Amino acid sequence: MPQKAVFYHAGCSVCVDAEQRFAHALNPSAYKVEIVHLGQSPERIAEAAASGVKSVPAFVVDGQPYHINFGAALADLGGGA
């Protein structure tokens, strides 16, 4: 059964590039990727923060956050980071 990976982003150019390069490149038999655009789903900012996300773009895999590059601070999106 694939692991769940959540890719959080805010739609910035760094985030879009990371989505194209990484989120879509993961093996679908190994990872079920959910893409969350925090600009379109701001109610999920608290969820991202609770998962340890400090900036986007970031993946959370098996409860572990992985920050890819700095596109925007979560706090700048209205979340606590």
N, CA, C and O atoms as a GROMACS GRO file, in nm:
protein
  324
    1MET      N    1   0.084  -0.118   0.000
    1MET     CA    2   0.000   0.000   0.000
    1MET      C    3   0.089   0.124   0.000
    1MET      O    4   0.184   0.132   0.078
    2PRO      N    5   0.059   0.222  -0.086
    2PRO     CA    6   0.144   0.341  -0.094
    2PRO      C    7   0.137   0.427   0.033
    2PRO      O    8   0.034   0.433   0.100
    3GLN      N    9   0.249   0.492   0.065
    3GLN     CA   10   0.253   0.588   0.175
    3GLN      C   11   0.185   0.716   0.129
    3GLN      O   12   0.186   0.749   0.010
    4LYS      N   13   0.125   0.786   0.223
    4LYS     CA   14   0.064   0.914   0.190
    4LYS      C   15   0.170   1.024   0.199
    4LYS      O   16   0.246   1.031   0.295
    5ALA      N   17   0.173   1.108   0.098
    5ALA     CA   18   0.260   1.225   0.096
    5ALA      C   19   0.171   1.345   0.066
    5ALA      O   20   0.094   1.344  -0.030
    6VAL      N   21   0.182   1.448   0.148
    6VAL     CA   22   0.106   1.570   0.124
    6VAL      C   23   0.204   1.677   0.080
    6VAL      O   24   0.303   1.705   0.149
    7PHE      N   25   0.177   1.737  -0.034
    7PHE     CA   26   0.260   1.846  -0.086
    7PHE      C   27   0.185   1.975  -0.065
    7PHE      O   28   0.081   1.999  -0.126
    8TYR      N   29   0.238   2.061   0.023
    8TYR     CA   30   0.178   2.190   0.052
    8TYR      C   31   0.250   2.297  -0.028
    8TYR      O   32   0.373   2.299  -0.036
    9HIS      N   33   0.173   2.386  -0.088
    9HIS     CA   34   0.233   2.498  -0.160
    9HIS      C   35   0.138   2.616  -0.162
    9HIS      O   36   0.023   2.606  -0.120
   10ALA      N   37   0.188   2.729  -0.212
   10ALA     CA   38   0.108   2.851  -0.213
   10ALA      C   39   0.090   2.909  -0.352
   10ALA      O   40   0.036   3.019  -0.367
   11GLY      N   41   0.133   2.838  -0.453
   11GLY     CA   42   0.113   2.884  -0.590
   11GLY      C   43   0.224   2.974  -0.644
   11GLY      O   44   0.217   3.018  -0.758
   12CYS      N   45   0.326   3.002  -0.563
   12CYS     CA   46   0.436   3.085  -0.611
   12CYS      C   47   0.516   3.009  -0.716
   12CYS      O   48   0.498   2.888  -0.732
   13SER      N   49   0.603   3.077  -0.787
   13SER     CA   50   0.679   3.012  -0.894
   13SER      C   51   0.768   2.899  -0.842
   13SER      O   52   0.783   2.796  -0.908
   14VAL      N   53   0.827   2.916  -0.723
   14VAL     CA   54   0.909   2.810  -0.664
   14VAL      C   55   0.821   2.689  -0.633
   14VAL      O   56   0.862   2.575  -0.656
   15CYS      N   57   0.701   2.714  -0.582
   15CYS     CA   58   0.609   2.606  -0.547
   15CYS      C   59   0.562   2.530  -0.670
   15CYS      O   60   0.559   2.406  -0.670
   16VAL      N   61   0.526   2.602  -0.774
   16VAL     CA   62   0.479   2.539  -0.897
   16VAL      C   63   0.590   2.455  -0.959
   16VAL      O   64   0.565   2.344  -1.007
   17ASP      N   65   0.711   2.507  -0.959
   17ASP     CA   66   0.825   2.432  -1.013
   17ASP      C   67   0.848   2.305  -0.931
   17ASP      O   68   0.872   2.198  -0.988
   18ALA      N   69   0.842   2.316  -0.798
   18ALA     CA   70   0.861   2.198  -0.713
   18ALA      C   71   0.751   2.096  -0.736
   18ALA      O   72   0.777   1.976  -0.737
   19GLU      N   73   0.629   2.142  -0.754
   19GLU     CA   74   0.519   2.049  -0.783
   19GLU      C   75   0.547   1.972  -0.912
   19GLU      O   76   0.531   1.850  -0.917
   20GLN      N   77   0.586   2.043  -1.016
   20GLN     CA   78   0.612   1.979  -1.144
   20GLN      C   79   0.732   1.884  -1.138
   20GLN      O   80   0.729   1.777  -1.198
   21ARG      N   81   0.836   1.924  -1.065
   21ARG     CA   82   0.958   1.843  -1.060
   21ARG      C   83   0.950   1.726  -0.962
   21ARG      O   84   1.003   1.618  -0.990
   22PHE      N   85   0.884   1.746  -0.850
   22PHE     CA   86   0.890   1.646  -0.744
   22PHE      C   87   0.758   1.575  -0.717
   22PHE      O   88   0.753   1.452  -0.714
   23ALA      N   89   0.651   1.650  -0.697
   23ALA     CA   90   0.524   1.587  -0.660
   23ALA      C   91   0.475   1.491  -0.768
   23ALA      O   92   0.425   1.383  -0.736
   24HIS      N   93   0.490   1.528  -0.892
   24HIS     CA   94   0.444   1.443  -1.001
   24HIS      C   95   0.547   1.336  -1.039
   24HIS      O   96   0.517   1.246  -1.118
   25ALA      N   97   0.667   1.347  -0.985
   25ALA     CA   98   0.772   1.251  -1.018
   25ALA      C   99   0.776   1.130  -0.924
   25ALA      O  100   0.839   1.029  -0.955
   26LEU      N  101   0.707   1.140  -0.811
   26LEU     CA  102   0.709   1.029  -0.717
   26LEU      C  103   0.635   0.909  -0.775
   26LEU      O  104   0.533   0.923  -0.843
   27ASN      N  105   0.688   0.793  -0.748
   27ASN     CA  106   0.630   0.669  -0.797
   27ASN      C  107   0.492   0.649  -0.734
   27ASN      O  108   0.481   0.637  -0.612
   28PRO      N  109   0.384   0.647  -0.815
   28PRO     CA  110   0.250   0.635  -0.759
   28PRO      C  111   0.224   0.501  -0.689
   28PRO      O  112   0.130   0.491  -0.609
   29SER      N  113   0.304   0.399  -0.717
   29SER     CA  114   0.285   0.273  -0.645
   29SER      C  115   0.349   0.281  -0.506
   29SER      O  116   0.319   0.199  -0.419
   30ALA      N  117   0.437   0.378  -0.484
   30ALA     CA  118   0.502   0.395  -0.355
   30ALA      C  119   0.441   0.508  -0.273
   30ALA      O  120   0.442   0.503  -0.150
   31TYR      N  121   0.388   0.611  -0.340
   31TYR     CA  122   0.335   0.730  -0.270
   31TYR      C  123   0.203   0.774  -0.332
   31TYR      O  124   0.189   0.787  -0.453
   32LYS      N  125   0.107   0.796  -0.244
   32LYS     CA  126  -0.020   0.858  -0.285
   32LYS      C  127  -0.004   1.005  -0.247
   32LYS      O  128  -0.007   1.041  -0.129
   33VAL      N  129   0.011   1.090  -0.348
   33VAL     CA  130   0.040   1.232  -0.325
   33VAL      C  131  -0.088   1.314  -0.328
   33VAL      O  132  -0.166   1.308  -0.423
   34GLU      N  133  -0.109   1.390  -0.221
   34GLU     CA  134  -0.216   1.488  -0.216
   34GLU      C  135  -0.152   1.625  -0.229
   34GLU      O  136  -0.059   1.658  -0.155
   35ILE      N  137  -0.200   1.704  -0.323
   35ILE     CA  138  -0.146   1.839  -0.344
   35ILE      C  139  -0.243   1.938  -0.282
   35ILE      O  140  -0.361   1.941  -0.316
   36VAL      N  141  -0.190   2.021  -0.191
   36VAL     CA  142  -0.272   2.119  -0.121
   36VAL      C  143  -0.219   2.258  -0.151
   36VAL      O  144  -0.109   2.293  -0.110
   37HIS      N  145  -0.297   2.336  -0.222
   37HIS     CA  146  -0.265   2.477  -0.252
   37HIS      C  147  -0.323   2.559  -0.138
   37HIS      O  148  -0.445   2.577  -0.130
   38LEU      N  149  -0.238   2.608  -0.051
   38LEU     CA  150  -0.283   2.679   0.068
   38LEU      C  151  -0.347   2.814   0.037
   38LEU      O  152  -0.422   2.867   0.119
   39GLY      N  153  -0.319   2.870  -0.080
   39GLY     CA  154  -0.387   2.992  -0.120
   39GLY      C  155  -0.533   2.967  -0.153
   39GLY      O  156  -0.618   3.054  -0.136
   40GLN      N  157  -0.561   2.847  -0.201
   40GLN     CA  158  -0.698   2.808  -0.236
   40GLN      C  159  -0.768   2.736  -0.122
   40GLN      O  160  -0.891   2.729  -0.119
   41SER      N  161  -0.692   2.682  -0.028
   41SER     CA  162  -0.746   2.610   0.087
   41SER      C  163  -0.683   2.661   0.216
   41SER      O  164  -0.616   2.586   0.286
   42PRO      N  165  -0.705   2.790   0.249
   42PRO     CA  166  -0.639   2.847   0.368
   42PRO      C  167  -0.680   2.779   0.499
   42PRO      O  168  -0.610   2.791   0.599
   43GLU      N  169  -0.792   2.709   0.499
   43GLU     CA  170  -0.834   2.638   0.619
   43GLU      C  171  -0.739   2.524   0.654
   43GLU      O  172  -0.747   2.468   0.764
   44ARG      N  173  -0.650   2.488   0.563
   44ARG     CA  174  -0.556   2.379   0.587
   44ARG      C  175  -0.418   2.428   0.634
   44ARG      O  176  -0.327   2.348   0.654
   45ILE      N  177  -0.403   2.560   0.650
   45ILE     CA  178  -0.276   2.615   0.698
   45ILE      C  179  -0.242   2.562   0.837
   45ILE      O  180  -0.128   2.526   0.864
   46ALA      N  181  -0.342   2.557   0.925
   46ALA     CA  182  -0.318   2.507   1.061
   46ALA      C  183  -0.274   2.361   1.058
   46ALA      O  184  -0.189   2.319   1.137
   47GLU      N  185  -0.332   2.282   0.968
   47GLU     CA  186  -0.294   2.142   0.952
   47GLU      C  187  -0.147   2.132   0.910
   47GLU      O  188  -0.072   2.050   0.963
   48ALA      N  189  -0.108   2.215   0.814
   48ALA     CA  190   0.030   2.215   0.768
   48ALA      C  191   0.124   2.253   0.883
   48ALA      O  192   0.227   2.189   0.903
   49ALA      N  193   0.088   2.357   0.957
   49ALA     CA  194   0.171   2.401   1.070
   49ALA      C  195   0.182   2.291   1.175
   49ALA      O  196   0.290   2.268   1.230
   50ALA      N  197   0.072   2.223   1.204
   50ALA     CA  198   0.072   2.116   1.302
   50ALA      C  199   0.159   1.998   1.256
   50ALA      O  200   0.208   1.920   1.338
   51SER      N  201   0.177   1.986   1.125
   51SER     CA  202   0.261   1.879   1.069
   51SER      C  203   0.409   1.916   1.067
   51SER      O  204   0.493   1.836   1.027
   52GLY      N  205   0.441   2.039   1.110
   52GLY     CA  206   0.580   2.084   1.115
   52GLY      C  207   0.625   2.165   0.997
   52GLY      O  208   0.743   2.198   0.985
   53VAL      N  209   0.532   2.199   0.908
   53VAL     CA  210   0.567   2.281   0.792
   53VAL      C  211   0.592   2.424   0.837
   53VAL      O  212   0.509   2.484   0.906
   54LYS      N  213   0.707   2.478   0.798
   54LYS     CA  214   0.744   2.616   0.833
   54LYS      C  215   0.738   2.708   0.711
   54LYS      O  216   0.713   2.828   0.723
   55SER      N  217   0.760   2.650   0.593
   55SER     CA  218   0.756   2.725   0.469
   55SER      C  219   0.713   2.632   0.357
   55SER      O  220   0.721   2.509   0.369
   56VAL      N  221   0.668   2.692   0.250
   56VAL     CA  222   0.628   2.613   0.133
   56VAL      C  223   0.718   2.650   0.017
   56VAL      O  224   0.765   2.763   0.007
   57PRO      N  225   0.742   2.554  -0.071
   57PRO     CA  226   0.683   2.423  -0.083
   57PRO      C  227   0.743   2.324   0.016
   57PRO      O  228   0.860   2.332   0.052
   58ALA      N  229   0.659   2.230   0.058
   58ALA     CA  230   0.704   2.127   0.152
   58ALA      C  231   0.619   2.002   0.135
   58ALA      O  232   0.501   2.008   0.103
   59PHE      N  233   0.683   1.888   0.156
   59PHE     CA  234   0.613   1.760   0.163
   59PHE      C  235   0.603   1.720   0.309
   59PHE      O  236   0.690   1.753   0.390
   60VAL      N  237   0.498   1.648   0.342
   60VAL     CA  238   0.491   1.577   0.469
   60VAL      C  239   0.468   1.431   0.432
   60VAL      O  240   0.367   1.395   0.373
   61VAL      N  241   0.566   1.347   0.468
   61VAL     CA  242   0.560   1.204   0.438
   61VAL      C  243   0.572   1.129   0.570
   61VAL      O  244   0.670   1.144   0.643
   62ASP      N  245   0.472   1.048   0.598
   62ASP     CA  246   0.471   0.968   0.719
   62ASP      C  247   0.495   1.055   0.842
   62ASP      O  248   0.568   1.016   0.933
   63GLY      N  249   0.433   1.173   0.845
   63GLY     CA  250   0.443   1.264   0.959
   63GLY      C  251   0.569   1.348   0.964
   63GLY      O  252   0.584   1.429   1.055
   64GLN      N  253   0.659   1.331   0.870
   64GLN     CA  254   0.786   1.405   0.868
   64GLN      C  255   0.782   1.514   0.761
   64GLN      O  256   0.761   1.484   0.644
   65PRO      N  257   0.803   1.641   0.800
   65PRO     CA  258   0.805   1.748   0.700
   65PRO      C  259   0.941   1.754   0.628
   65PRO      O  260   1.046   1.734   0.689
   66TYR      N  261   0.936   1.782   0.498
   66TYR     CA  262   1.054   1.802   0.416
   66TYR      C  263   1.037   1.931   0.340
   66TYR      O  264   0.950   1.942   0.253
   67HIS      N  265   1.118   2.029   0.372
   67HIS     CA  266   1.111   2.160   0.305
   67HIS      C  267   1.201   2.156   0.183
   67HIS      O  268   1.320   2.125   0.193
   68ILE      N  269   1.145   2.186   0.069
   68ILE     CA  270   1.218   2.174  -0.057
   68ILE      C  271   1.303   2.298  -0.084
   68ILE      O  272   1.422   2.287  -0.114
   69ASN      N  273   1.244   2.412  -0.073
   69ASN     CA  274   1.310   2.539  -0.101
   69ASN      C  275   1.224   2.645  -0.035
   69ASN      O  276   1.112   2.616   0.007
   70PHE      N  277   1.273   2.765  -0.024
   70PHE     CA  278   1.192   2.868   0.040
   70PHE      C  279   1.115   2.946  -0.064
   70PHE      O  280   1.172   3.023  -0.141
   71GLY      N  281   0.983   2.926  -0.066
   71GLY     CA  282   0.895   3.003  -0.153
   71GLY      C  283   0.822   3.109  -0.073
   71GLY      O  284   0.817   3.225  -0.112
   72ALA      N  285   0.764   3.066   0.041
   72ALA     CA  286   0.691   3.157   0.129
   72ALA      C  287   0.686   3.096   0.268
   72ALA      O  288   0.671   2.974   0.284
   73ALA      N  289   0.698   3.180   0.369
   73ALA     CA  290   0.685   3.134   0.507
   73ALA      C  291   0.538   3.105   0.534
   73ALA      O  292   0.450   3.177   0.487
   74LEU      N  293   0.511   3.000   0.609
   74LEU     CA  294   0.374   2.966   0.644
   74LEU      C  295   0.308   3.081   0.719
   74LEU      O  296   0.190   3.109   0.700
   75ALA      N  297   0.385   3.148   0.804
   75ALA     CA  298   0.332   3.262   0.880
   75ALA      C  299   0.283   3.372   0.787
   75ALA      O  300   0.187   3.442   0.819
   76ASP      N  301   0.347   3.389   0.671
   76ASP     CA  302   0.305   3.491   0.575
   76ASP      C  303   0.174   3.455   0.507
   76ASP      O  304   0.108   3.542   0.448
   77LEU      N  305   0.136   3.329   0.514
   77LEU     CA  306   0.010   3.284   0.454
   77LEU      C  307  -0.105   3.292   0.554
   77LEU      O  308  -0.220   3.261   0.521
   78GLY      N  309  -0.073   3.332   0.676
   78GLY     CA  310  -0.176   3.343   0.778
   78GLY      C  311  -0.172   3.231   0.881
   78GLY      O  312  -0.262   3.218   0.964
   79GLY      N  313  -0.066   3.148   0.874
   79GLY     CA  314  -0.055   3.036   0.969
   79GLY      C  315   0.050   3.066   1.074
   79GLY      O  316   0.131   3.158   1.060
   80GLY      N  317   0.048   2.988   1.177
   80GLY     CA  318   0.146   3.005   1.284
   80GLY      C  319   0.270   2.923   1.254
   80GLY      O  320   0.263   2.800   1.249
   81ALA      N  321   0.382   2.988   1.234
   81ALA     CA  322   0.505   2.914   1.211
   81ALA      C  323   0.620   2.983   1.278
   81ALA      O  324   0.734   2.936   1.271
   0.00000   0.00000   0.00000
